[in-house]
Amino acid sequence: MQISESSFPGAAGAIVHTVEWAPTTDVVADIVLVHGYGEHSGRYVPWAQRFVDAGYRVSALDHRGHGRTSGVPRGQVDSFERLVDDVSTFVDIVRSERPLFLYGHSMGGLATVRLLERDDSRFAGAVITGPALAVAGAVPAPLVKLANVIGKLAPRLPTIQLDANAISRDPDVRAAYDSDPHNYRGKMTAGTGRELAVTMAMALAEAGRISVPLLVLHGEADALAAVDGSRRFFDAAGSADKTMRTWPGAFHELHHEPEADEVFGVVRDWLAART
């Protein structure tokens, strides 16, 4: 696997860190991987390796406020629209004549949905795993209801810290998440919470705009992003070619769950049928 790193000027002064994982043989299609809240692209190296072995070039960025991207305070999403702007710019940078797929997880799934709702003409399809389209039990309900008000009045107010125990049933994955220096392990600010809450509502309301093939995957025991959000999005999406799979007992990060081999097989076969 060939690895290259770079950066580009993002929205409002951010310098966005990027990485590319590519096969040493012919590339069959391109994947832009969009990571979740608090993490970074480097957590996906083993998952990207699977796609590279299948002939795909995988490109990823660290979101503003995340990983090795600079220009926005760590752990903050100053504007979700700017975050989507960054993803869109990155797509234009990596585009080729080959089919291009989006792969978004959690908050990255939300960003993927919003980008598709803007204009999905650049893409051959999208895979969305554990998308942040509705909050689940690990996020206090009163906080969600107050997100708009608190986020406006005190955007920098620390609220909750996401529980690493909710990402996977594998204790090694949880321990690695907590010890990774490129992950954000502080509390989410009220402003970031508001950006997410507002964007979730918009994503569900405008799902009918999407026309490209969709594969939506979710763990039924996801305590961070409620599976109901995926179901509502799937039902509302305008795509004629759409598939949804759920896994009973699985937590938030399907790529780090015991079912990972099965999950990858589903994604690989879906991509191959549309490449």
C-alpha positions in Angstrom: 0.0 0.0 0.0 1.4 3.4 -1.0 0.8 6.2 1.5 1.1 9.9 0.9 0.2 12.9 3.0 -0.6 16.5 2.1 -2.7 19.5 3.1 -4.9 22.1 1.4 -6.4 25.5 2.4 -9.8 24.9 3.9 -12.7 27.3 4.6 -12.0 30.3 6.8 -8.3 29.8 7.2 -8.1 26.1 8.2 -5.2 24.1 6.9 -6.7 20.7 6.2 -4.5 17.6 6.6 -5.0 14.8 4.1 -3.8 11.2 3.5 -4.1 8.9 0.6 -3.8 5.1 0.6 -3.3 3.6 -2.9 -2.7 0.2 -4.4 0.5 -0.5 -6.2 -1.5 -2.0 -9.1 -4.3 -0.6 -11.2 -7.0 1.4 -9.3 -10.6 0.3 -10.0 -12.3 3.3 -8.3 -11.8 6.1 -5.7 -13.2 6.4 -2.2 -13.2 9.6 -0.1 -13.4 8.5 3.5 -15.1 11.0 5.9 -14.4 10.4 9.6 -16.5 11.0 12.7 -16.5 13.5 15.6 -13.4 13.6 17.9 -11.3 11.2 15.8 -9.1 11.5 12.8 -8.2 9.8 9.5 -5.4 7.8 10.9 -7.8 5.5 12.8 -8.9 4.1 9.5 -5.6 2.7 8.3 -6.6 -1.0 8.8 -10.0 -0.4 7.2 -8.5 1.4 4.3 -6.0 -1.4 3.8 -8.9 -3.7 3.0 -10.2 -1.4 0.3 -6.7 -0.9 -1.1 -6.3 -4.7 -1.3 -9.5 -4.8 -3.3 -8.1 -2.3 -5.8 -9.5 1.0 -4.4 -7.6 4.3 -3.8 -8.8 5.7 -0.5 -8.4 9.4 0.3 -9.2 11.0 3.7 -9.0 14.3 5.5 -8.9 15.4 9.1 -11.9 17.7 9.7 -11.5 21.2 10.9 -10.9 21.1 14.7 -9.7 17.5 14.4 -6.5 15.5 14.1 -3.7 17.3 12.3 -5.8 19.9 10.7 -5.0 23.4 12.1 -6.8 26.8 12.2 -9.8 25.8 14.3 -9.7 25.0 18.1 -9.3 21.3 18.8 -12.6 19.5 19.1 -14.7 22.4 17.8 -16.9 22.5 14.7 -17.1 26.2 14.2 -19.5 25.8 11.2 -20.8 22.5 9.8 -21.3 24.1 6.5 -17.6 25.0 6.4 -16.8 21.4 7.3 -18.8 20.2 4.3 -17.2 22.9 2.2 -13.8 21.3 3.1 -15.0 17.9 2.1 -16.3 19.2 -1.2 -13.0 21.0 -1.9 -11.1 17.8 -1.1 -13.4 15.8 -3.5 -12.4 18.2 -6.3 -8.8 17.7 -5.5 -8.8 13.9 -5.6 -11.3 13.4 -8.5 -10.2 11.4 -11.5 -12.0 9.8 -14.4 -12.6 6.8 -12.3 -15.9 6.2 -10.4 -15.9 8.1 -7.0 -17.6 6.9 -3.9 -18.1 8.6 -0.5 -17.7 6.6 2.7 -18.8 8.5 5.7 -19.0 7.4 9.3 -20.9 9.0 12.2 -20.5 12.8 11.9 -18.7 12.0 8.7 -21.9 10.2 7.6 -23.8 13.4 8.4 -21.3 15.4 6.3 -21.7 12.9 3.5 -25.4 13.3 3.5 -25.2 17.1 3.5 -22.7 17.1 0.6 -25.0 14.7 -1.4 -28.0 17.0 -0.7 -26.0 19.9 -2.1 -25.1 18.1 -5.4 -24.5 14.4 -5.9 -23.5 14.6 -9.5 -19.8 13.9 -8.8 -20.4 10.6 -7.1 -21.1 7.0 -8.2 -22.6 6.3 -4.8 -22.1 6.6 -1.0 -21.7 4.2 1.9 -22.9 5.6 5.2 -22.1 3.8 8.5 -23.5 4.8 11.9 -24.5 8.2 10.6 -25.1 11.0 13.2 -28.7 11.7 12.1 -30.3 11.2 15.5 -28.8 11.0 19.0 -29.0 7.9 21.1 -28.9 7.0 24.8 -25.4 8.0 25.6 -26.3 11.7 24.9 -28.6 13.2 27.5 -32.0 14.1 26.1 -32.3 17.4 28.0 -29.0 18.6 26.5 -30.2 17.8 23.0 -33.4 19.8 23.5 -31.5 22.8 24.8 -28.7 22.6 22.2 -30.0 25.5 20.1 -30.4 27.9 23.0 -27.2 27.0 24.8 -25.2 26.9 21.6 -26.3 30.5 20.8 -25.8 32.0 24.2 -22.6 30.2 25.2 -21.1 28.4 22.2 -17.8 27.7 24.0 -19.5 26.1 27.1 -18.2 22.6 27.7 -21.1 20.1 27.8 -20.4 16.3 27.6 -17.5 14.0 26.8 -18.3 11.2 24.5 -17.9 7.8 26.1 -15.3 5.6 24.4 -17.1 2.5 25.9 -19.9 3.2 23.4 -17.8 2.9 20.2 -17.0 -0.8 20.2 -17.4 -4.0 22.2 -13.7 -4.6 21.8 -11.8 -3.3 24.9 -8.6 -2.9 22.9 -10.3 -0.6 20.5 -11.7 1.5 23.4 -8.3 1.7 25.1 -6.6 2.7 21.8 -9.2 5.4 21.3 -8.6 6.9 24.7 -4.8 6.9 24.4 -4.6 8.2 20.8 -3.1 11.7 21.0 -4.8 12.8 17.8 -8.2 12.1 19.1 -10.1 14.8 21.0 -11.0 13.6 24.5 -12.3 16.8 25.9 -16.0 17.9 26.3 -18.0 18.9 23.2 -18.8 22.6 23.3 -22.4 23.8 23.2 -21.7 25.5 19.8 -20.5 22.3 18.3 -23.6 20.5 19.7 -25.8 23.1 18.1 -24.1 22.8 14.7 -24.7 19.1 14.8 -28.3 19.3 16.0 -29.3 21.9 13.4 -27.5 19.9 10.6 -29.2 16.6 11.6 -32.6 18.2 11.2 -31.7 19.6 7.8 -30.2 16.3 6.6 -33.4 14.4 7.3 -35.6 17.2 5.9 -33.7 17.3 2.6 -33.0 13.6 2.1 -35.3 13.5 -0.9 -32.7 15.5 -2.9 -30.3 12.5 -3.1 -30.4 10.4 -6.2 -27.2 8.4 -6.2 -27.0 4.7 -5.0 -26.8 4.5 -1.2 -25.7 1.8 1.3 -26.7 2.6 4.9 -25.2 0.4 7.7 -25.8 0.7 11.4 -25.3 -1.3 14.6 -28.6 -1.8 16.4 -26.9 -1.3 19.8 -25.4 2.0 18.8 -25.6 4.3 21.9 -24.2 7.4 20.2 -26.1 7.7 16.9 -29.5 6.2 17.0 -30.4 3.6 14.4 -33.8 5.2 14.0 -32.1 8.2 12.4 -30.7 5.9 9.7 -34.1 4.3 9.2 -35.8 7.7 8.8 -33.1 8.9 6.4 -33.3 5.7 4.3 -37.0 6.0 4.0 -36.8 9.6 2.9 -33.8 9.4 0.6 -34.7 10.0 -3.1 -32.4 7.3 -4.4 -34.0 4.5 -6.4 -31.0 2.3 -5.6 -30.7 2.1 -1.8 -29.9 -0.6 0.6 -29.9 -0.7 4.4 -28.4 -3.3 6.7 -28.3 -3.4 10.5 -26.5 -5.7 12.9 -28.1 -6.8 16.2 -25.9 -6.1 19.2 -23.4 -4.1 17.3 -22.0 -0.8 18.7 -21.2 2.5 16.9 -18.1 1.6 14.9 -19.0 -1.3 12.7 -15.5 -1.4 11.3 -14.2 -2.1 14.8 -16.8 -4.6 15.8 -16.6 -8.5 15.8 -18.8 -8.3 12.7 -16.2 -6.2 10.8 -15.4 -9.0 8.3 -19.0 -9.4 7.4 -19.5 -5.6 7.2 -16.6 -5.3 4.8 -17.9 -8.0 2.6 -21.2 -6.2 2.3 -19.5 -3.0 1.4 -17.0 -4.6 -1.0 -19.8 -6.5 -2.9 -21.9 -3.4 -3.1 -19.1 -1.2 -4.5 -18.1 -3.9 -7.0 -21.6 -4.0 -8.3 -21.5 -0.3 -9.0 -18.0 0.2 -10.2 
